[in-house]
């Protein structure tokens, strides 16, 4: 199974290897933070903001 966070998978672009290496380097820090977030147990924690759509005015 391919890595869902691999730069080539995320970009879905046909980049040459040097450009893909640049993208991977820029994304490395973001990927580290995503991995940290995935380790959090948020089972009983609700979002700070809950979206409640409202009807447009006049309807």
C-alpha positions as CSV (number, residue, x, y, z in Angstrom):
1,X,0.0,0.0,0.0
2,X,1.5,3.4,-1.0
3,X,2.2,5.9,1.7
4,X,-0.7,8.4,1.7
5,X,1.7,11.1,2.9
6,X,4.3,10.6,0.2
7,X,4.9,13.8,-1.7
8,X,4.1,12.1,-5.1
9,X,0.9,10.8,-3.7
10,X,-0.2,14.1,-2.2
11,X,0.7,16.3,-5.1
12,X,-0.6,13.9,-7.8
13,X,1.7,15.9,-10.1
14,X,4.2,14.5,-12.6
15,X,7.3,16.2,-11.1
16,X,10.9,15.4,-12.0
17,X,13.0,13.9,-9.2
18,X,14.8,17.1,-8.2
19,X,11.6,19.1,-7.9
20,X,10.0,16.2,-6.0
21,X,12.9,16.2,-3.6
22,X,12.3,19.9,-2.9
23,X,8.6,19.3,-2.3
24,X,9.5,16.4,0.1
25,X,12.0,18.5,2.0
26,X,9.4,21.3,2.4
27,X,6.8,18.8,3.5
28,X,8.9,17.0,6.0
29,X,8.1,19.3,8.9
30,X,4.4,19.3,8.1
31,X,4.5,15.5,8.0
32,X,6.1,15.3,11.4
33,X,3.3,17.5,12.9
34,X,0.7,15.3,11.2
35,X,2.2,12.2,12.8
36,X,2.1,13.9,16.2
37,X,-1.6,14.7,15.8
38,X,-2.4,11.2,14.8
39,X,-1.0,9.9,18.1
40,X,-3.5,12.0,20.2
41,X,-6.4,10.2,21.8
42,X,-9.4,12.5,21.1
43,X,-12.0,9.9,21.8
44,X,-14.0,11.9,24.4
45,X,-13.0,15.4,23.3
46,X,-15.4,17.4,21.3
47,X,-14.3,20.1,18.8
48,X,-13.8,23.6,20.2
49,X,-16.2,24.9,17.5
50,X,-19.2,23.1,16.3
51,X,-20.7,24.2,13.0
52,X,-24.4,24.9,13.0
53,X,-25.5,26.1,9.6
54,X,-28.3,28.7,9.6
55,X,-30.8,29.4,6.9
56,X,-29.9,32.5,4.7
57,X,-31.8,35.6,5.7
58,X,-35.2,36.0,4.2
59,X,-36.0,32.3,4.0
